[in-house]
Amino acid sequence: MERTAQYWKSLSGGVVRCELCPHYCVIEPGLTGKCRVRKNVEGTLTTLNYGRVIAYAYDPIEKKPLRFYEPGSTIFSIGTFGCNLACEFCQNHTLVNFDGPCDTINEEVLLRLAGERQSIGIAYTYNEPTIWFEFVRHMAKQIKALGLKNVLVTNGFINQAPLEALLPYIDAMNIDLKSYTDGFYQTICGGALPPVLNTIKTAAAHTHVEVTTLLIDGLNTNPDEIEAMAAWLASVDANIPLHLSRYFPNYKMSRSPTRLETMIESKRIAEKYLSHIWLGNV
């Protein structure tokens, strides 16, 4: 379903500038931004994925991953298509790049499913939920009104104003911190590091936050980088749980799986600063 988007400005000649994320895409009529879901339709920025749920499942909360929020619970997880990053190792690339038909789901059905099978609410996940901003915020308000929970699994690449508009309705977040170097973000992910750090710092002051870093040998596993990352997270809150996840070849990246020795050493370094470190995919 197409809806008029939020957070954009009109420029001359029917061109618009999207202001949802730090890309600030300047979009000519008939084209979309980097995320592929925000389109300039005759001078109006429009969302293409409003209500279009293409993946859903009941998941353990630990799968998000969240270890210190409602442990042992189940949550109804939903996702759509598109992403505002372009990670070469994307683990959900089939969803991100989905280009097939998809009906708009009935909101009442979603609200009902969110409370069935002992689910505590909805997790917005699989693809990048912040580019689903209008739908996520709309649903999150309703979920909150029912006394259920909203969980956001995100890359954190969002501007401050929309982030602050969303946070009052979010009960917990897992934020991907893909590297602690801006060069990695630029060359491997098509993004930038500072906005993600800002999201972590802002969100941690408002809601429960856990952080995930996918470790890839030779790209983001330098001991000095791991130490700097852990020290920075500790400066925000030493009790932020950090999930260090093991890379396996996926999408456009065929590098060898991360060595177990790298995982263990990275955990040892991070434990000097943070209270809760978990190894994933090992």
C-alpha angles and dihedrals in degrees: 000000000000119000133170107265128231127231106039141112134216117241128188123294095026092297118139135199118218113218101183096100137020093265089078089200115209103214128195121212113288095017135101133223126250091282092060092222103081112071135182105235109185093323097320122105107232133187114229099192104053107144093352104135110182099166132036139159144152105254137181108254088237089067093066078056104252116142101169102040119083093331115208093022131124124231132191107240125203136178142173133195134285136048136208093222128061104211112183090216097048111163093198100042094132090061095039091053096038111143105170135106118291131173123224110256121233111253093219089056091053092049091050093048090048090065100039129095089027090294114166093212140288132327114201101211149117095077125029107294098195091072085057085059101138095049096040093052092046093050094041091058091054094044090051091050089056091055092250129127134256121210124187122201103192148157088229094231098138136115123256100250097054090041091056090046091055102041099076089067099043119093099184139004137196108202123195113229097188096185140339093237126081090215091064091051092049099045103031103028107024093235143083136260105223097067090052092051089050091052092051093049094045095044094046089061092055110031146007110294132189124177131217127199121185105214117218117184112246095008109065105356102089105136092229090054092048090050093048091048093050092046091052093049089050090053087060095041127328089210094063105119113235119206112201106198126197117238123230124183112280142155109342098350120086101171116136118272115274112273116251088229089061091051093050094046092048090052091050091052095046092049089068088071110019131058099213123045123165129186116218134194092020 
